[in-house]
């Protein structure tokens, strides 16, 4: 998992997005994107460490999508258009990494979701996006 986190942090920096990864937040505090400052804050105390790659990609996506305000990732976030678009962009970012590092000819949406800690409620979006990108 360290490799994907490093990749995503480097991607953020390449896109002039500041990154603050902290152990100082409570486990319940969500990671956030502060769009006006082009900065993401990642809670390293999040209880499910496997979800960190998707959370990081999701927060980066808010900035890349030019969303406004302070936006945050939780597994319970409302399914607003902004959140849905951030999820789709995050899936695309992770698919690019997957394509570069894994055998994408045998890509499996469930394995993809497990690899990057993507919540189960996004299964249809993951399947649709992977079909669009990889033609699975």
C-alpha positions, 0 to 999 in steps of 0.5 A: 500500500505504501507504493500507491500512497506515494504515487498518489501524493506525488500525483497531488504534488505534480498537480500543485496540490498541497498534501498534509498527512497527519496522525493528530486527528481522531479516527472518526475525522474524515480526510478533507480537501480544501479546494480554495487552498488546493490542499488535501488533509489525510487522516492517517488515524482512519480506522480502516487503513485499506481505505486510504488509497481511495480516500487520497484519490477522492480528495485529489479528485475534488481539487482536479474537478475544481470543486469549491469549498471544504469537501470531505471523504466518508463512507457515508457521504451524501451521494451528491453530484460533487461526491459522485464525480469525485468518486469517478475521478478517483476510480480513474486515477486508481485505474491509471496506477493499476494499468501501469503496475498490474496485469490489467488484461485480467482486471476484476472489479471486486479485486480492484475495489479490495486493492484500493479500499473502495466502498462496496456501495460503489461497485456499479460505478467501478464496474462501469468505469473499468469497462469504459477504460479497459473494455472488460 
